Amino acid sequence: MGNLKNVALPMLLALSLLHLPFPESLWFINYHIHIVNDLPLGNSPPNQPNLFMHCKSKNKDLGDRPMAKGQDYTWDTKLNFFRTTLFFCNARWVGRKSRRFDAFDGSRDERRCLEYHNSCMWSVRADGFYLSINNATWFKIYPW
């Protein structure tokens, strides 16, 4: 009887996981996160960085990146088992403002970032941080 419990319980648990409300293939998708510097140049020279971005998760530090106008900070990630994957960034607009924002939140972005080649597209602008799921329509998500 004890052996039946040891076999049946894991089998029931495994079968229940197959009936999740979303396809299990979502766990294997490689999400692409792009953050583009669309800030105005102001008095900065065209090739000088006017934005510094530092992005990381609980387990992975992507480092500090100086960004000139038009440059793209990009990385890939997958969802963890609990869909709690989170990458957050600290942005510093030189001489102006700074802000922390969530660039990829698994529970928020797992579906919406599938629309355009599994990509979350961010644009950093003078009035805030914009997200697009199709690279055509942009929505302001975070103000400075």
C-alpha positions in Angstrom: 0.0 0.0 0.0 2.9 2.4 0.8 4.4 1.9 -2.6 1.1 2.7 -4.3 1.1 6.1 -2.5 4.7 6.8 -3.5 3.9 6.2 -7.2 0.3 7.5 -7.4 0.8 10.8 -5.7 3.7 12.0 -8.0 1.7 10.8 -11.1 -1.4 12.8 -10.0 0.7 15.9 -9.4 2.4 15.5 -12.8 -1.0 15.1 -14.6 -2.4 18.1 -12.8 0.4 20.2 -14.1 -0.5 19.3 -17.7 -3.9 21.0 -17.2 -2.6 24.5 -16.4 -4.5 27.4 -17.9 -1.7 28.2 -20.4 0.4 26.0 -22.6 3.4 24.5 -20.9 5.4 25.7 -23.9 5.3 29.2 -22.4 8.0 28.0 -20.0 10.4 27.4 -22.9 9.9 30.6 -24.8 12.9 32.9 -25.1 11.7 36.4 -24.4 13.7 39.3 -25.9 13.8 42.6 -23.9 14.8 45.8 -25.7 15.3 49.2 -24.2 16.0 52.0 -26.7 17.3 55.4 -25.7 14.9 57.9 -27.4 15.8 60.8 -25.1 16.4 64.2 -26.8 20.0 65.1 -27.2 19.7 68.6 -25.6 23.2 70.0 -25.3 24.9 66.5 -25.4 27.1 65.6 -28.4 25.4 63.0 -30.7 27.6 60.1 -29.8 27.9 60.8 -26.1 25.9 58.7 -23.6 23.1 60.7 -22.0 21.4 57.6 -20.4 22.9 55.0 -18.1 21.0 51.8 -17.6 21.7 49.1 -15.0 19.4 46.0 -15.3 19.3 42.9 -13.2 17.2 40.1 -11.7 17.5 38.3 -8.4 20.1 36.0 -9.9 21.6 37.8 -12.8 23.3 41.2 -13.0 23.4 42.5 -16.6 25.6 45.4 -15.6 25.7 49.2 -16.1 25.4 50.3 -19.7 26.0 53.9 -21.0 23.6 54.6 -23.9 23.8 57.2 -26.6 20.7 58.3 -28.4 19.2 55.4 -30.4 21.2 52.7 -28.7 19.5 49.5 -27.7 20.1 47.6 -24.4 18.9 44.0 -25.0 18.9 40.6 -23.4 17.0 37.4 -23.4 15.3 35.5 -20.6 12.9 32.6 -20.0 10.1 32.2 -17.4 10.9 30.3 -14.3 8.6 27.5 -13.1 6.5 29.9 -10.9 6.3 32.6 -13.6 8.0 35.1 -11.2 10.9 36.0 -13.4 11.6 39.7 -12.8 14.2 42.0 -14.4 14.3 45.6 -13.1 16.4 48.5 -14.3 17.7 51.7 -12.8 17.8 54.4 -15.4 19.7 57.7 -15.0 19.3 60.5 -17.5 22.5 62.4 -17.1 22.0 65.7 -15.2 18.2 65.3 -15.2 16.3 62.4 -13.6 16.6 58.8 -12.4 14.0 56.0 -12.1 13.7 52.3 -11.3 11.3 50.3 -13.5 10.3 46.7 -14.1 11.5 45.8 -17.6 10.2 42.2 -17.6 7.8 40.8 -15.0 6.9 37.2 -15.9 3.3 37.3 -14.5 2.6 40.6 -16.3 4.5 40.1 -19.6 4.3 36.4 -20.4 1.4 36.8 -22.7 1.6 40.4 -23.9 5.2 40.1 -25.1 4.4 37.2 -27.3 2.6 39.4 -29.8 5.8 40.7 -31.6 8.4 38.0 -31.9 8.4 37.3 -28.2 9.7 40.8 -27.5 9.1 43.5 -24.9 10.1 46.8 -26.6 10.8 49.8 -24.3 11.4 53.4 -25.4 13.0 55.8 -22.9 11.6 59.3 -23.6 11.7 62.7 -22.0 8.4 62.2 -20.3 8.8 58.5 -19.3 9.1 54.8 -20.2 7.0 53.5 -23.0 6.2 49.9 -23.9 5.1 48.4 -27.2 4.1 44.8 -27.9 4.0 45.4 -31.7 6.8 48.0 -32.3 4.2 50.4 -33.7 1.8 51.5 -30.9 3.5 52.7 -27.7 2.0 53.1 -24.2 3.5 55.2 -21.4 3.9 52.8 -18.5 6.2 54.7 -16.1 6.7 58.4 -15.8 10.2 59.7 -14.8 
